[in-house]
């Protein structure tokens, strides 16, 4: 396979010029290397701009080019499709392209072979934004930085794109992984973990453990929808299932009671000529005395209403939306706060508490009809882009695989020492479990919010029972933000069940592997 260069540009204008020079051979900057020159039916250099990169990270469902680039990036360094099966979504894209190529011979298009992974021969990626964190191409050998780097973290992220190992096999002579190197130009990377002396040819690395879908085990295939968001058809009012709403902890360790501050500006707002002024004490107790809980509830409801309209439109008029959200904000402040020490409900007006409260409530509010039944539906891309399957799973790992019987894959890779292994054994042994899979390289995510920011939750297992019902299982020893994730998963299941096209789904959190068999008995009963 060809080595891959990644060139990180300052902006789209520079990326466009560089792509025009390398891929198209524009002579304005001199002769470009022939090794990166594109030709009809041959793509050696690709350009990924920031908006396209964001679309790819979210699943690449907005347009055909984003979907095509997603498949290009996913198959860089691959000589064949996982399981030698062409994804239906990519086959549809190729079929559409080939029809255009055959309809008009003068458009410069040539037909392409869908059985060949589109990223197989790529040699250069010109990028403006960072590629997705889950991007696992192992053939990147060179990184070129053509942009300013304002932080050490950004430097490490850029260099990390070339640090995906080709092998995790241990060298028997040293007891360590075999040394692999990459060349980095234009990135001020300060922390160099090792130096390579000389340029001697490295011996070939033994293959790592391969995890893949076994064609002979296709009876254990599991499919699932790719949920990008939620929509509310025919809504009339809002409701909150309060037992499922997480509690917000107000902890003095996050926001101090007293802070010493020195002003940097004068009364008129100009910068002080002689440095910081006199020290002043900001006391949270004094601030609380001037803030009423009703003010906090009103502000929280206002932000919730703005977010609701921004994300879900104006199906509910503002004069009906705001009073409902205000009531829920008041109830949240009254019943869902864990005020530790001398904390008080007024403190929710401070960040990070305010962002957390807004995120919790926005995820908890459901649109219901007059009978109180939730009618929320999932937003799923049309066609094959909106559904994924275990049959496309293929990756390599240096960790020891764990055997799996009722699973489409040849084995699983556990992220724990014993817990996930015990859960896998229980799933194989339970008589009511028809098939299951560990959520690793599947692409199954549950959207949720934490601290007011959008995030993605990856549960541990997907299970299908003998009666056809589906189960999302999370094995969690420590709670952490488990309540927030559980609420998001319940919302996902409710919306998908309302849709009716993807079966019946449930979510269960297991606090200890020994409880899994009992939970399976309860669900299957």
Protein Blocks (a to p, Z undefined) as FASTA:
>chain_A
ZZddddddfblmlmmmmmmmmmnopaknopadfklpccehiafbdcddfklmmmmmnnop
mbmklmmmmmmmmmgoiabdehhiacfklmmmmmmmmmmmmmpmknopacddfklcfklm
pcbdcdfbdcdfklccfkbfbdcddbdcfbfklmmmmmmmmmccfbfcdcfknopacddd
dddehiacfbdfbdcedjbdcddddddddddddfklmmmpccddddfbdcdehiabdcdd
fklpccddddfklmcfbdcdddfbdfkopacfkbpaddddddfklmmmmpcfklmmmmmm
mmmmmmmmmmnojmbafklmmmmmmmmmmmmmmmmcccehjbcfklmmpcfklmmmmmmm
mmmpccddfkopafbdcdddehjllpccfklgccddfbdcdddfkbcbfbdcdfbfklmm
mmmmmmmmpmklmbdcddehklpacdddeehiacddddfbdcddfkopacdddddfblkl
mmmmmmmmmmmmmmmmmnopnopadddddfbfklmmmmmmmmmZZ
